[in-house]
Amino acid sequence: MNNKVRNLLRYAVMIIALVVFSYSSYKLASIYIGYKEGNDVYKNIQDDFFVPNIDQSEGGDEDNNSEDNNNNIVIEGDGEGQEFVFDFESLKKLNKYAVGWISLDDGEYISYPVLQCEDNDKYLRRLITGKKNTAGSIFVDYRCEGGLDAKNTIIYGHNMRNLSMFGTLKNYYDEPEYYKEHPYFDIWVGEKQYRYYVFSIYHLNIYDNNTYQFKYETDEAFLQYVEERKQLSIVPIDVGEITAQDKIATLSTCVRNHDELRLILHLVRREIPKEE
């Protein structure tokens, strides 16, 4: 092989390497920009729709405020532990498909609006603003009649690499004792706040459709479903008796590097304790 051919091959390899590097840099930059855009949008939404509780901040009568306790949250990082109120009506004006809000640890790990529309595709890769983004939105399965008030509300969210959306849910599976430090979520159904306690954690094969049930012919069928979900859990969790009158939620997200698996958390709805 003469020097001319060697030089041509060397230049070809260099050009290919440059193209690969440029493309990889572009993809990484796009991912970073997408992550930042999604984070910024949802951070701004939290700031817009969790507004200071004026009665509390102005030293209003505690007895007069007691009726609003199911509508308040303490946002971490505000420096003063200030109480905030969820402005659901304003959120509905931003997006007519808004049905509530989900929060973990006062919003430190998860704090997002929850949507429900006519299918499960629209907000899979769209932010609440409607703009396309890989983060998508947290949304309720369109088949759940009553939305967050369904007997079993199925809620989807992406397992993002930057731990946004449902990215932190993997901790429940990776660290079996994690649930003891994070035993519940707060979910606003419209303007009403409820506490949802984790009672089952497991991986699900996507070909097993039994988990994604949202209708039950009888109370016995519902209780059997709950018991079966408990048996699947990687750790036994005692949340007290779950009755036929209770409502539950199913959180579902993908499992990284396992396309055929989903991480499932089942939660049971309870009222907010009176002392809070």
C-alpha positions in Angstrom: 0.0 0.0 0.0 1.6 3.3 -1.1 1.7 6.5 1.0 -1.1 8.1 -1.0 -3.5 5.4 -0.2 -2.4 5.4 3.5 -3.0 9.1 3.7 -6.5 8.8 2.1 -7.4 6.1 4.6 -6.1 8.1 7.5 -8.1 11.2 6.4 -11.2 9.0 5.9 -10.9 7.6 9.4 -10.4 11.1 10.8 -13.5 12.4 9.0 -15.6 9.5 10.2 -14.4 10.0 13.8 -15.2 13.7 13.6 -18.7 13.0 12.3 -19.3 10.4 15.0 -18.0 12.8 17.7 -20.1 15.7 16.3 -23.2 13.6 16.2 -22.6 12.3 19.7 -22.1 15.8 21.0 -25.2 17.0 19.3 -27.2 14.1 20.8 -25.8 14.8 24.3 -26.5 18.5 24.0 -30.1 17.8 22.8 -30.6 15.5 25.8 -29.3 18.1 28.2 -31.4 20.9 26.7 -34.5 18.6 26.9 -33.8 17.8 30.5 -33.3 21.4 31.4 -36.4 22.5 29.5 -38.6 20.0 31.2 -37.2 20.8 34.7 -37.6 24.5 34.2 -41.2 24.2 33.0 -42.3 22.0 35.9 -40.4 24.1 38.4 -42.1 27.3 37.1 -45.4 25.5 37.3 -44.9 24.5 40.9 -44.0 28.2 41.7 -47.1 29.3 39.8 -49.7 26.9 41.2 -48.5 26.4 44.8 -49.2 29.9 46.1 -48.5 31.2 49.7 -51.3 30.6 52.1 -52.3 34.2 52.8 -54.2 33.4 56.0 -51.3 31.5 57.5 -48.6 34.0 56.4 -50.6 36.9 57.9 -51.2 35.1 61.2 -54.9 34.3 60.6 -57.0 32.5 63.1 -55.9 28.9 63.3 -59.5 27.7 63.7 -60.6 29.5 60.6 -57.8 27.8 58.7 -58.6 24.3 59.8 -61.0 23.7 56.9 -58.1 24.3 54.4 -55.7 21.8 55.9 -56.3 19.3 53.2 -55.2 21.8 50.6 -51.8 22.8 52.0 -48.2 21.8 51.5 -44.9 22.8 52.9 -42.4 23.3 50.0 -38.9 22.3 50.8 -36.1 24.8 50.2 -38.2 28.0 50.8 -36.0 28.7 53.9 -39.0 29.2 56.3 -41.1 26.1 55.9 -43.9 28.4 54.5 -47.2 26.9 53.9 -48.5 26.8 50.4 -52.0 26.2 48.8 -52.6 24.4 45.6 -54.3 26.6 43.0 -56.1 23.9 41.0 -58.4 26.3 39.1 -55.4 28.2 37.7 -53.8 24.9 36.7 -56.9 23.9 34.8 -56.7 27.2 32.9 -53.2 26.3 31.8 -54.3 22.8 30.7 -57.9 21.6 30.6 -56.7 18.0 31.1 -55.2 18.7 34.6 -56.8 16.5 37.2 -54.5 17.1 40.2 -51.0 16.9 41.6 -48.6 14.3 42.9 -45.9 14.9 45.5 -43.3 12.8 47.3 -41.6 14.2 50.5 -43.2 17.7 50.2 -42.1 17.9 46.6 -38.4 17.2 47.3 -38.3 14.2 45.0 -41.5 14.3 43.0 -43.8 17.3 42.5 -45.8 17.3 39.2 -49.2 18.1 37.9 -51.3 15.0 36.8 -53.1 15.0 33.5 -55.7 12.7 31.9 -56.9 13.0 28.3 -58.6 10.9 25.7 -55.6 8.6 25.1 -52.3 7.5 26.6 -50.1 8.8 23.8 -50.7 12.6 23.8 -48.6 13.4 26.9 -46.2 10.5 26.7 -43.7 12.9 25.0 -45.3 16.3 25.7 -45.0 18.6 28.6 -48.1 20.0 30.3 -47.6 23.1 28.0 -48.0 20.9 25.0 -44.4 21.2 23.8 -42.7 18.0 22.7 -40.2 16.8 25.2 -38.8 13.4 26.2 -39.8 13.9 29.8 -43.4 14.0 28.9 -46.0 14.4 31.7 -47.4 12.4 34.6 -50.8 11.2 33.4 -53.7 8.9 34.4 -54.7 6.0 32.1 -57.5 7.4 29.9 -59.6 4.3 30.7 -59.8 5.1 34.4 -63.3 6.5 34.8 -63.3 9.2 37.4 -59.6 9.9 36.9 -57.9 10.2 40.3 -61.1 9.2 41.9 -61.2 5.9 40.2 -61.3 2.7 42.2 -57.8 2.0 41.0 -56.1 5.0 39.4 -53.3 4.0 37.1 -50.7 6.7 36.8 -47.8 6.7 34.3 -44.5 8.6 34.3 -41.1 8.2 32.7 -38.0 6.8 34.5 -35.7 9.8 33.5 -32.0 9.5 33.8 -31.8 12.8 35.6 -34.2 11.4 38.2 -37.0 13.8 37.2 -40.6 12.6 36.7 -40.8 9.0 38.1 -37.0 8.6 38.0 -36.7 8.2 41.8 -39.2 5.4 42.1 -36.5 2.9 41.3 -35.2 3.5 44.8 -38.2 1.6 46.2 -37.0 -1.5 44.3 -33.3 -1.0 44.5 -33.3 -0.3 48.3 -36.0 -2.5 49.9 -35.9 -0.4 53.1 -36.4 2.8 51.2 -40.2 2.7 51.7 -39.8 3.1 55.5 -38.3 6.5 55.0 -40.7 7.4 52.2 -43.9 5.5 53.1 -46.4 7.8 51.3 -47.2 10.2 48.5 -49.5 13.2 48.7 -51.9 13.4 45.8 -54.4 16.2 45.1 -57.6 15.1 43.5 -58.7 18.4 42.1 -58.3 20.6 45.1 -58.6 17.9 47.7 -55.4 16.5 49.2 -55.1 12.8 50.2 -52.3 10.7 51.6 -51.5 7.6 49.6 -49.5 4.9 51.4 -47.3 2.4 49.5 -48.4 -1.2 50.1 -46.7 -3.1 47.3 -43.5 -2.8 45.2 -42.5 -5.1 42.3 -41.4 -5.5 38.7 -44.0 -6.5 36.2 -43.6 -8.2 32.8 -45.4 -6.0 30.2 -47.2 -9.2 29.0 -48.9 -9.6 32.4 -52.1 -7.5 32.0 -53.5 -8.4 35.4 -51.9 -5.4 37.2 -53.5 -2.8 35.0 -57.1 -3.4 36.2 -59.3 -0.4 36.8 -62.7 -2.1 37.0 -64.0 -4.8 39.4 -67.2 -6.7 39.1 -67.6 -7.2 42.9 -66.0 -6.1 46.1 -64.5 -9.5 46.5 -62.8 -9.2 43.1 -61.2 -5.9 44.2 -60.1 -7.4 47.6 -58.6 -10.4 45.7 -56.7 -8.0 43.4 -55.3 -6.1 46.4 -54.2 -9.4 48.1 -52.5 -10.6 44.9 -50.6 -7.3 44.6 -49.5 -7.6 48.2 -48.2 -11.1 47.5 -46.1 -9.8 44.6 -44.3 -7.2 46.7 -40.6 -7.6 47.2 -41.1 -6.6 50.8 -44.1 -7.1 53.0 -45.6 -3.7 53.9 -48.2 -3.2 56.6 -50.6 -0.3 56.0 -53.5 -1.7 58.0 -56.6 -3.2 56.6 -57.6 -2.3 53.0 -61.3 -2.6 52.6 -63.7 -2.8 49.6 -64.5 0.9 50.3 -60.9 2.0 49.8 -59.5 3.5 46.7 -56.0 2.7 45.4 -53.5 4.1 42.9 -51.0 2.2 40.7 -47.8 4.0 39.8 -46.1 2.6 36.7 -42.7 3.4 35.1 -40.2 1.7 32.9 -37.2 -0.3 34.1 -33.9 0.9 32.6 -32.2 -1.7 30.3 -35.2 -4.0 30.6 -37.7 -3.1 27.9 -40.1 -5.9 28.9 -40.3 -4.8 32.6 -42.2 -2.1 34.4 -41.7 -1.0 38.0 -45.0 -0.9 39.9 -46.0 0.8 43.2 -49.4 0.3 44.6 -50.8 2.9 47.0 -53.9 3.1 49.2 -55.7 6.4 49.8 -56.2 7.8 53.3 -57.3 11.1 54.7 -54.7 13.5 55.9 -54.1 13.0 59.6 -56.0 15.7 61.6 -52.9 16.9 63.4 -51.5 18.1 60.1 
